[in-house]
Amino acid sequence: MSVCSNCYHRIKHKNAIEVGHLWNTEPFLAVVCSDKCKEEIEKLVTSQKKGDGNWMTMRAFPKREEDDGLPKALTDKQFGTT
């Protein structure tokens, strides 16, 4: 199993489209799940090469809205200490 470099969905290796050449990496280190994702990631990377923006800051990992029932991490800020 791999993870799409654009939409972060899980994909099987046989269905993956290789896009590692965009970052000069080994084959199949960076893959996408569809032609649509391939076009989107190529557009983001080429805009970065032109200096139009930074593809790393344009997209964030998808946020989970649902409560997964797992315990939450405790931090010093929750207890009012610094």
MDTraj code that builds the backbone (N, CA, C; nanometers):
import mdtraj as md
import numpy as np

residues = "MET SER VAL CYS SER ASN CYS TYR HIS ARG ILE LYS HIS LYS ASN ALA ILE GLU VAL GLY HIS LEU TRP ASN THR GLU PRO PHE LEU ALA VAL VAL CYS SER ASP LYS CYS LYS GLU GLU ILE GLU LYS LEU VAL THR SER GLN LYS LYS GLY ASP GLY ASN TRP MET THR MET ARG ALA PHE PRO LYS ARG GLU GLU ASP ASP GLY LEU PRO LYS ALA LEU THR ASP LYS GLN PHE GLY THR THR".split()
xyz = np.array([
    [0.0833, -0.1185, 0.0000],
    [0.0000, 0.0000, 0.0000],
    [0.0878, 0.1249, 0.0000],
    [0.0379, 0.2262, -0.0673],
    [0.1041, 0.3567, -0.0727],
    [0.0012, 0.4636, -0.0384],
    [0.0493, 0.5853, -0.0238],
    [-0.0377, 0.6997, 0.0032],
    [-0.0207, 0.7990, -0.1104],
    [-0.1327, 0.8485, -0.1615],
    [-0.1302, 0.9462, -0.2691],
    [-0.0623, 1.0745, -0.2221],
    [0.0316, 1.1247, -0.3000],
    [0.1041, 1.2467, -0.2653],
    [0.0178, 1.3711, -0.2747],
    [-0.0993, 1.3599, -0.3349],
    [-0.1867, 1.4759, -0.3506],
    [-0.3049, 1.4731, -0.2546],
    [-0.3823, 1.3655, -0.2549],
    [-0.5048, 1.3625, -0.1742],
    [-0.4931, 1.2745, -0.0497],
    [-0.3813, 1.2064, -0.0330],
    [-0.3502, 1.1258, 0.0856],
    [-0.4371, 1.0008, 0.1024],
    [-0.5034, 0.9564, -0.0034],
    [-0.5775, 0.8304, 0.0033],
    [-0.4809, 0.7135, -0.0116],
    [-0.5175, 0.6011, 0.0481],
    [-0.4372, 0.4801, 0.0330],
    [-0.4645, 0.4173, -0.1032],
    [-0.3584, 0.3717, -0.1675],
    [-0.3719, 0.3080, -0.2980],
    [-0.2839, 0.1846, -0.3042],
    [-0.3239, 0.0892, -0.3869],
    [-0.2436, -0.0305, -0.4086],
    [-0.1322, 0.0022, -0.5067],
    [-0.0198, -0.0660, -0.4923],
    [0.0961, -0.0390, -0.5769],
    [0.0643, -0.0570, -0.7250],
    [-0.0190, -0.1541, -0.7586],
    [-0.0468, -0.1790, -0.9003],
    [-0.1311, -0.0671, -0.9627],
    [-0.2025, 0.0106, -0.8818],
    [-0.2849, 0.1210, -0.9328],
    [-0.2155, 0.2566, -0.9224],
    [-0.0974, 0.2609, -0.8652],
    [-0.0282, 0.3870, -0.8400],
    [0.0335, 0.4428, -0.9682],
    [0.0306, 0.5747, -0.9786],
    [0.0942, 0.6454, -1.0896],
    [0.2169, 0.7145, -1.0324],
    [0.3335, 0.6847, -1.0859],
    [0.4592, 0.7342, -1.0339],
    [0.4799, 0.8807, -1.0694],
    [0.5119, 0.9641, -0.9675],
    [0.5410, 1.1063, -0.9899],
    [0.6696, 1.1483, -0.9188],
    [0.7521, 1.0548, -0.8817],
    [0.8755, 1.0849, -0.8111],
    [0.9731, 1.1686, -0.8917],
    [0.9609, 1.1644, -1.0233],
    [1.0507, 1.2430, -1.1083],
    [1.0351, 1.3938, -1.0829],
    [0.9211, 1.4351, -1.0299],
    [0.8996, 1.5765, -1.0006],
    [0.9951, 1.6269, -0.8924],
    [1.0368, 1.5367, -0.8031],
    [1.1279, 1.5726, -0.6950],
    [1.2631, 1.5053, -0.7090],
    [1.2859, 1.4408, -0.8229],
    [1.4117, 1.3719, -0.8503],
    [1.4388, 1.2630, -0.7468],
    [1.3373, 1.1797, -0.7218],
    [1.3504, 1.0707, -0.6251],
    [1.3510, 0.9363, -0.6966],
    [1.3756, 0.8331, -0.6213],
    [1.3712, 0.6973, -0.6743],
    [1.2303, 0.6662, -0.7254],
    [1.2188, 0.5768, -0.8225],
    [1.0860, 0.5415, -0.8737],
    [0.9944, 0.4887, -0.7629],
    [0.8722, 0.5334, -0.7673],
    [0.7623, 0.4928, -0.6798],
    [0.7798, 0.5328, -0.5336],
    [0.8658, 0.6305, -0.5038],
    [0.8673, 0.6882, -0.3695],
    [0.7566, 0.7915, -0.3560],
    [0.7198, 0.8536, -0.4669],
    [0.6077, 0.9475, -0.4691],
    [0.5105, 0.8989, -0.5764],
    [0.3872, 0.8729, -0.5338],
    [0.2856, 0.8222, -0.6262],
    [0.1545, 0.8968, -0.6047],
    [0.0683, 0.8910, -0.7044],
    [-0.0659, 0.9464, -0.6940],
    [-0.1659, 0.8394, -0.7341],
    [-0.2926, 0.8631, -0.6989],
    [-0.3943, 0.7611, -0.7192],
    [-0.4703, 0.7752, -0.8509],
    [-0.4657, 0.8927, -0.9153],
    [-0.5444, 0.9124, -1.0371],
    [-0.4788, 1.0159, -1.1265],
    [-0.5294, 1.0236, -1.2497],
    [-0.4803, 1.1239, -1.3437],
    [-0.5119, 1.2643, -1.2939],
    [-0.6259, 1.2802, -1.2282],
    [-0.6639, 1.4110, -1.1728],
    [-0.5621, 1.4556, -1.0689],
    [-0.5241, 1.3658, -0.9777],
    [-0.4253, 1.3985, -0.8757],
    [-0.2889, 1.4257, -0.9388],
    [-0.2557, 1.3528, -1.0449],
    [-0.1286, 1.3750, -1.1137],
    [-0.1247, 1.5154, -1.1722],
    [-0.2325, 1.5574, -1.2367],
    [-0.2384, 1.6913, -1.2952],
    [-0.2286, 1.7989, -1.1868],
    [-0.2995, 1.7796, -1.0751],
    [-0.2978, 1.8777, -0.9665],
    [-0.1593, 1.8913, -0.9050],
    [-0.0919, 1.7795, -0.8786],
    [0.0396, 1.7851, -0.8139],
    [0.1435, 1.8418, -0.9090],
    [0.1334, 1.8100, -1.0388],
    [0.2263, 1.8664, -1.1364],
    [0.2090, 2.0179, -1.1458],
    [0.0837, 2.0640, -1.1412],
    [0.0577, 2.2073, -1.1472],
    [0.1150, 2.2776, -1.0238],
    [0.0986, 2.2178, -0.9052],
    [0.1519, 2.2774, -0.7829],
    [0.3046, 2.2828, -0.7847],
    [0.3678, 2.1756, -0.8308],
    [0.5135, 2.1712, -0.8319],
    [0.5699, 2.2669, -0.9363],
    [0.5098, 2.2740, -1.0533],
    [0.5612, 2.3656, -1.1552],
    [0.5389, 2.5102, -1.1146],
    [0.4328, 2.5409, -1.0416],
    [0.4136, 2.6784, -0.9942],
    [0.5222, 2.7146, -0.8938],
    [0.5670, 2.6174, -0.8155],
    [0.6765, 2.6418, -0.7213],
    [0.8052, 2.6686, -0.7976],
    [0.8302, 2.5953, -0.9045],
    [0.9537, 2.6142, -0.9805],
    [0.9557, 2.7503, -1.0486],
    [0.8388, 2.8026, -1.0838],
    [0.8303, 2.9349, -1.1454],
    [0.8382, 3.0462, -1.0409],
    [0.8273, 3.0116, -0.9142],
    [0.8322, 3.1110, -0.8078],
    [0.6960, 3.1703, -0.7758],
    [0.5880, 3.1056, -0.8224],
    [0.4537, 3.1567, -0.7983],
    [0.3996, 3.1225, -0.6600],
    [0.4624, 3.0323, -0.5904],
    [0.4119, 2.9915, -0.4596],
    [0.4862, 2.8694, -0.4105],
    [0.4512, 2.8233, -0.2956],
    [0.5176, 2.7083, -0.2365],
    [0.4164, 2.5966, -0.2216],
    [0.4363, 2.4879, -0.2928],
    [0.3387, 2.3792, -0.2903],
    [0.3287, 2.3148, -0.1527],
    [0.4340, 2.3244, -0.0717],
    [0.4291, 2.2643, 0.0614],
    [0.3352, 2.3404, 0.1545],
    [0.3185, 2.4705, 0.1370],
    [0.2313, 2.5459, 0.2252],
    [0.0914, 2.5604, 0.1682],
    [0.0712, 2.5224, 0.0435],
    [-0.0600, 2.5371, -0.0184],
    [-0.1575, 2.4292, 0.0276],
    [-0.1076, 2.3141, 0.0676],
    [-0.1948, 2.2039, 0.1069],
    [-0.1549, 2.1528, 0.2442],
    [-0.2529, 2.1204, 0.3215],
    [-0.2277, 2.0608, 0.4521],
    [-0.2876, 1.9213, 0.4543],
    [-0.2472, 1.8429, 0.5490],
    [-0.3087, 1.7119, 0.5631],
    [-0.4560, 1.7301, 0.5957],
    [-0.5397, 1.6410, 0.5473],
    [-0.6833, 1.6551, 0.5760],
    [-0.7097, 1.6502, 0.7257],
    [-0.7982, 1.7352, 0.7709],
    [-0.8321, 1.7392, 0.9130],
    [-0.9425, 1.6372, 0.9417],
    [-0.9315, 1.5733, 1.0546],
    [-1.0325, 1.4768, 1.0949],
    [-1.1360, 1.5492, 1.1789],
    [-1.2583, 1.5402, 1.1393],
    [-1.3669, 1.6075, 1.2107],
    [-1.4235, 1.5196, 1.3216],
    [-1.4223, 1.3894, 1.3005],
    [-1.4874, 1.2996, 1.3950],
    [-1.3963, 1.2678, 1.5137],
    [-1.4560, 1.2369, 1.6248],
    [-1.3828, 1.1957, 1.7427],
    [-1.3539, 1.0472, 1.7281],
    [-1.2269, 1.0104, 1.7262],
    [-1.1904, 0.8708, 1.7057],
    [-1.1915, 0.7883, 1.8339],
    [-1.2217, 0.8499, 1.9475],
    [-1.2307, 0.7772, 2.0734],
    [-1.0973, 0.7503, 2.1401],
    [-0.9881, 0.7961, 2.0811],
    [-0.8569, 0.7749, 2.1398],
    [-0.8278, 0.8826, 2.2431],
    [-0.7451, 0.8517, 2.3437],
    [-0.7114, 0.9536, 2.4435],
    [-0.6331, 1.0679, 2.3803],
    [-0.6525, 1.1865, 2.4324],
    [-0.5833, 1.3047, 2.3836],
    [-0.4576, 1.3279, 2.4660],
    [-0.3553, 1.3861, 2.4052],
    [-0.2285, 1.4117, 2.4746],
    [-0.2469, 1.5257, 2.5745],
    [-0.1845, 1.5126, 2.6882],
    [-0.1882, 1.6168, 2.7901],
    [-0.0651, 1.7034, 2.7744],
    [-0.0822, 1.8330, 2.7848],
    [0.0306, 1.9259, 2.7732],
    [0.0346, 2.0171, 2.8941],
    [0.1462, 2.0851, 2.9106],
    [0.1620, 2.1791, 3.0221],
    [0.0622, 2.2924, 3.0127],
    [0.0257, 2.3338, 2.8931],
    [-0.0687, 2.4436, 2.8747],
    [-0.2062, 2.4100, 2.9326],
    [-0.2419, 2.2828, 2.9335],
    [-0.3714, 2.2429, 2.9887],
    [-0.3738, 2.2621, 3.1400],
    [-0.2561, 2.2616, 3.2024],
    [-0.2487, 2.2735, 3.3473],
    [-0.2100, 2.4136, 3.3925],
    [-0.1932, 2.5069, 3.2962],
    [-0.1612, 2.6448, 3.3289],
    [-0.0168, 2.6700, 3.3612],
    [0.0734, 2.5765, 3.3336],
    [0.2161, 2.5973, 3.3578],
    [0.2833, 2.6255, 3.2253],
    [0.3992, 2.6901, 3.2312],
    [0.4729, 2.7184, 3.1085],
    [0.6029, 2.6471, 3.1025],
])
top = md.Topology()
chain = top.add_chain()
for i, resn in enumerate(residues, 1):
    res = top.add_residue(resn, chain, resSeq=i)
    for name in ("N", "CA", "C"):
        top.add_atom(name, md.element.get_by_symbol(name[0]), res)
traj = md.Trajectory(xyz[None], top)
